[in-house]
């Protein structure tokens, strides 16, 4: 079943010059957990929330979040990319922070509800933009002791965002952060908790002032293995093998890194190409020994951000070849094109990633 076409994109937004920042929309979806159960939720036409000053979310950082995108596809329908996968990851984060888990069906319902109330804010097909969804789970009931909140708030806000690569996908410079560990070996690095990100801001901001677009973290125990970038997962492609001219897709194995939905998707696509996939410890010497022809950061915002140099302790390591340092390499370009093709509805979606399949109908509340 295919629905009638949703409302057209609003003319109040300059879609060609839309960045990645807050834009007022119609509202957000909000659900409350109290007395052991979630309520039916509501669509709130306000960009502010009222919270008790004693809420553990404010006092102890009892919160977690997700990042998802919805797209206006080639057939005119609006669909969300893999919200069920983000639902499962939020359940992991919630468990780690002792919060009431959001059932997968409620999570997906909330995402659809938030999009359905803001369909005119989904960028036009072919613009390169998307509607960014930010699911947020907060411990909002009053509790001054170091205990879980007695009440939780789950909300999904949406923000229209522009084409991350309006001028094309360009490789960036990276700096290794050696004087700060973003996550302990048995800590919370694998969860999407706000507390994992705020302490990184100082280091990533300082790096940007020096011209480095992103920062890379190594394992906290030995500082000898790759963990992930401050903003997203680390992925790499080896030089193509001489036997079959295909690369190996490499993603680090570590208990301290986030299980990126984008990375999971790239792994599935790489396997569909017939490429070998390695998910194991990646020593930093793989970078210094030039094992990889291509390295990239992967995440919801950009899908793939190629890296051309990595600097550590004053030494700069050139990644791949002169060609891959000037533009995205052939391997990641193929993955990027396939992923965006599925998200835009330009090619078939054999994995059922774009949900719901029939599209999202307007919902006026």
N, C-alpha and C positions, 0 to 999 in steps of 0.2 A: 504494500500500500504506500502511495506517495501522496503527501498533503498538497493543498493549494499553496501557491508561492507565498512566503512570509512577507511582511511589510518591507518595502525597499529601504535601503540605507538613508538615514536622515541627511538632508541637505545643509544642516546646521554645522556640520563638521567638514573641514578641509581634508579629505581623505588622502590627498597626495602629500600632505605635510604633517601627518599625524605621527607623533613620537611614542615614547613609552613612559607615560606619566598619567596622573589622575585626570579623568574627565567625568563630570557629573552625568549620571544616567537616571533611569526611572526609579531605581531602588535595588534592594537586595533580598534574598531569601533568608529567613531566620527561623531556627528551631530551638526549643528549650528542653533540656533534660532535667527532670525533677521527680522526686519520689519514685525513682527506679524506672522511669519510662520517658520516651520522647513525645513531645506534643505533635500536633498536626502541622505546625509551622504557619508562617505568614509571609506575605510580600511586604516589605517595609519601604516606604517612600521617603527615606531619610538616609543621609550619609554619616550619621552619628549614632553611637550606641550609649545607653546609660548603664553604668556598672557600679556595683557597690565598691566603696573605697577599700574594703577589706578583702576584695576578690584575690584569690591565689594567682590569677593571671597577672595582676598588677604587682603583687608583693613577691611572688616566688617564681614567676615565669611559667606558670602551668598553662601552656598553650602549644598548639602545633598548627601547621598550615600546609597547603598544597598549591600547585600552580598548574592550570589546565588551559587549553584554548578551544574555542568554538570557531567554525569556519562557515562562510557562505560558499557553498559548493557550486560546481558547474551547472547542475540541474536547478539551481535557484534555492534549494533547501539549505537549512542551517543544521549542522551536526557538531557534536562534541567529540574530541579525540580522546579515547580510552579513559573515560571517567571512572570505570570500574577498577582499573589498575591503581588509580590514585586513591580510590576509596580503601582498597586493601592496604596501601602504604600508610594512610592516615590511621588506620586501626592499629598498625604496628607502633606508630608514634604515640598514639593515645595510651596504649598499654604501657609503654615505657615511662610516660609521664603521669601514670595513675589517673587517667581520665576516662569518662564513660565513652566507649567506642561508638562511632556512628555506623549503624548497619549499612551494608553496601547499597541496598535498595533505596534507603532514605538519602544517602549521599548522592546517588545518581539522580533521584527525584529532585533534590534541592538544586543540583546543577542545571537540570532541565528547566526547573521553575524560574531560576534566576535569568536564564537565557530567554525563556519564553516571554518574560516581562520586559525584555530589552532588545527585541529583535531588530529594531531600527538602528541599533548601535553596532551591529555586526558589519564590519567593513565590506565593501563590494567585492564580488568574486573577481579575481585577477589583480587585485590591488596589492597583494602581498601582506595585507593586514589580517587581524583576527580579533575576536573578542576574548580577552584574557579573563579567566575565572580565578578567583582567590578564595577557596574554601578555608575557613578559619574556625578552629575549635578552642574555646576559652573556658577556663575555670572561673565562673562569675559569681557563684554564691559566696556569702561572707564566711571567712575562716581565717582568723589571725594566727592560729597554731599551725605548725608544719604538718598539715593534713590535707587530703584531697578536698576540693571544693564540694559543697553539698548540692550545687547546681551548675550545669554547664550550658553554654550557648554555642550553637553551631550556625554559622552563617556563610553564605556564598555571595560575594560581591563580584561585579563585572566591570571591566575597563576596556574600551576599544583601543587597540594599539596598532601602530603602523608597521610598514615593512621594515624589518630589522636590517635588511640588506638592500636598501633602496639604490645604493650605488654599486651593488655587486658584492659577492662574498669575498672579502679580503683577509688574508692571514694577518695575525697580530703577534706582538711581542709579549713574552711572559716572564715573570720574575718568581723565583722560588723563595718562599718565606721560610727561613731557617730559624728565626728567633721567636717563633710562636707556634704552638701546636693547637690546631683547631679542634682536635678530638683525641681523647685518651683511648688506648687499645681496648679497654672494656667499658667505654663510655657511651655517649649518645650520638656519635657521628653518623650512625645509620638511620637516625630519625630526623624528621624535618621539624625541628624545634627552633623557635625564634632565638633561643639562647645560644644556638650553634653559630648564628650569623652575626649578631651584633659585635662580638669581640673581634671579628675579622675586618670590620669596616675601617679601623685605624690603619691596618696594614695594606688593604687594597686601595684605600684613598691615597696613601703615601706613594704606592707604586704607580698609580695613575698620574700623579704629579710629575713623576720621573719618565713618563711616556710608556709605561707598561699597561696594556689593556686588561690583563688578567694576572692572577697570582696562583701559584701551585703549592700544594702542601704535600710533604712526605710523611711516612709513618712516624708516629710520635715516639715509638720505642727506640728505633735505631736511626732514623733520618736517612735511611738508605734505600727505601722502596717508595714508589709513587702511590699516593692515595688519590687525591682529586684536586680540582681547581676550587677556588673559593666560592665560585658561583655554580659550578656544574661538574659533571663527571669527566674523567680523562679517558679518551679512547685513542687508538693508534692503528695504523696499517703498516705492515712490514713491506719491504720491497717485494715486488712480485716474484714468485718462485720461477726458476728456469724451466721446470718440468711442465707446468700448466699455465704459467703467466698470471697467476692469481695471488693476491696478497693474503696475509693472515690478519684477521680482525682481532685486536688485543684490547682487553679491558681488565684493569687491575682487580684482584681479589683481596678484599680487606674487610674486617669487621667494623671499620671506622668510616666507611663511605656510604653515601646515600644510594639506594637502589633506584637509579633514574629510570623513569618510564620511557624517556627518549632513548636511553641506552638499550633497554630491553627491546625496543622496537628496531633499533639499528642492528642488534644482534640477529633478530629474526630475519631481517632483510638480507643481511650478509650471508646467512645460511641458505636463503633462497637463491642467492647468486652462485652457490656452490663453493663459497669461501670457507676456509677453516676458521674457527673461532676459539681463541684462548682466553679463559677467564681464570687467571692465576696471578701470583705475586709478580709485580713488574719492578725489577731493580732499577735504580736511577742510572746504573751503568748501561742499560739498554738505550738510554738517551745519549749518554756521552760516547758510546760506541757506534752511534748512528745506525741502530737497528731499524729505525722506522723511517719510511719515506714520507709518511703523513702523520701528524698529531693534531688532535682537535679537542675542544671542550664541547660537550653535548648537553642540551637541556631544552626546556619548554620554550624559552624566549626566542632563541635563534636556531634551534635544531642542531646546527653544527657551526662552530667557530674555529677555523683552521689556525694553527700556531706555526709561526715561521722561525722564531728563536726562543730559547729558554736560557735565562741567565741565572747563575748560581754562584754566590761568593765572588763576584767580579768576573767570572768566566762565562762567555756567551757561546752557546752551542747552536749551530745552524741545523735546522731540521730539514731532512730530505735533500732535494736538489734546488737549483736556482729557479726552476720552473714552478715547483710546489711552494716556493717562498714568495713568488709573485702573485699567484692565484691559487684558489682551491684545487687540490690535486684530483686526478681522474677518479680515484677510488671513492673519496668522500663526496665528490660531485655526483657520482652515480647514486650513492646512498641518499644524499640530500634531495636529489631530483625525484627519486622514488617515493620518499617520505612525503614531500610536499605534493606530489601528484596524487597520493592517496588522500591527504588532508583536503585538497581542493576538489576532489571528485573528478580529476582528470583521467585517472586510471582506476581499474577495479580495486576493490578493497576485500581481498580474500580472507583477511583475518578478523573482520567484524570490528575494526577499530573505531570507525566513525558511527557514533550513536546519538539518537536512535536511527536505525536504517532508513525509516520513512521520513525523517526530518522532524523539526520542532514546530508545533503549531503555536500561534499567538495565545497568550493567556493574560487576561486583563483582571487585575484584582484591586 
